[in-house]
Amino acid sequence: MAGESELVFKVWTDSKHLQHWWAPTGFSILVSKADNRPGGEFHYCMKSSEGHEMWGKFVYHEIVSLDKLVFVNSFSDEEGNIVRAPFSTTFPLEIHNVFTFTEKEGKTTITLRGGPIVATDEELDFFHSMLGSMQEGYAGTFGQLDEYLATL
């Protein structure tokens, strides 16, 4: 059904929806800027229950309605400048992401492909060493997405 894929795509591209689920488990999100068009940015602050803040942003490269979303994400400061991850000086500065959305029998499957761009060998090694942790993090985020979708 087209309604399912439309809704799933919308919660990925509309900051009014993203703020409800795009953050690590236990974090809230504040949207600073939302311009979801190629060349536009989604700039946000993730805040833990203890008050710890981490800023991040997406720079959109391609948006194919209902099918594909391509963006580069990075940690940033409050002004949107790219900065190192707060947890590592060797985490890559920028990650290229390609999300595809496929609908079958009324269910939408999201596939993520991507990785670091313009990264040193040390950054690539660190990124690959964190794949398990990132998979756990995405599992939590996607769990929040499922919970949020159930409320709509």
N, C-alpha and C positions, 0 to 999 in steps of 0.2 A: 504494500500500500504506500502510495507516495507520501502520505502524511507522516509516516514514521521517519523516512529519510529526511524530509524537510525539517522536522523537529530536531532530529539529531544534528543535522548540519547547522541549524540556527543556534543551538546551544554552544556550538564551537566558534561561531563567528559574531555573536552578539554579546557585547560586554555585560549587558544586563543579566544574561544567563551565566556567562563565564565566571562572574564574581561569586556565584553560588557554589561552584564545584572545582574550579581550576586552582588548586593549591594542595600542598601536602596535607595529609590527614592531620587535623588539629589546628590548622591555620585558617585565618580568615583572609579575605582579599579586598583591597581597595583599588578601584580603577582610577588611574590618573589621566590616561589618554586612551581613546578608542577610535581608531580610524581603519576599518577593515576593508581596505582596497589595496591592490598591488602598490607597494611603496609606502603604505600607511603603517602605523604602529599601534600596538596594544601595549601600554605601559602600566604596570601595576605594582602594588606593594603587598607582600604576603606577611601577615603578622601572627606570631604564635600566641598562645594563651598567656604566656609569660611576658609578652610585649616585645619580643625580639622581632625585628623587621628585616626582610630581604626584598630588594627591588628586582624586577625583571622586566623584560620586554620581548615582544615578537615584532619582527619586521616582515610584513607580508610580501611574498613574491608572486604568488599565483593563487587565485580563488576561482575554482570552477564549481559553481553552485551545485550542490547535492553530491558531487563526485570527489573533489580533491581540494586540499588546503596545503599550501607550501609556504613555510616561513622559516626564518632564522631566529632562534631565541638565544638570549644571553642574560646574565645578571647585569644589573645596571645600578646607577645611583639615582637619587630623587629627580635629577634633571634629565635622566634618560641616557647618560653616557655609559658606555660599556665598561664594566669593571670585573675584576676577578671574583670568582665564587667566594663567599665568606668562609667556606670550609676547606679551601685548598688553593694554593698558589699555582698548582699545575693542572687544574681543571680547564679544559679548552674555553676560550673566550666566546666562541660562537658555535652553535649546533644547528645544522640544516635539518629540517623536518619535512617529510612528505606524508601527510595523512590522506588515505583514500577511504571512501565510504561506499560500501557495496550492500545493496539491499537484496534479500532473498527471503521469500515467504514471510514478509512482514517484519523481518528483523534486519537491523543494520549492523554490519560488521565494519569495524574501524581497523585499518592496518597502518602501522607506523613504520616508516623506514627513515633512516637518516644517520647522521653522525657529525663529528667535528669538521670544521672547515678551517683552512689556514692554521693548522695546529703543528706544534713541534712533535718530535718523536716522544719526548717525555710526556707531553699532554695527551697524545694518542694512547700511550701505555697506561696512563692514569685513568683515562676514559674507559678503556677496555677492562681495567681492573674493577671498575664500579658498575659494570653491566648488571650484575645480580642485584645490587642495591637499587639501581635505577628501575629495574623491572618491578621490584617490590614497591617502590614509590609510585610508579605508574599504575600498578594494580590498585593501590589505595585511591589514587585520583580517579581511575575509571570506576571504582566502586562508588565513589561520591557522585560521579556522573550518572550511574545507574539509579542511585537513590534519588537524585534530583529529577531525572526524567520521569520517575514514578510519581512525582508530585504534580506534573504538568498535565 
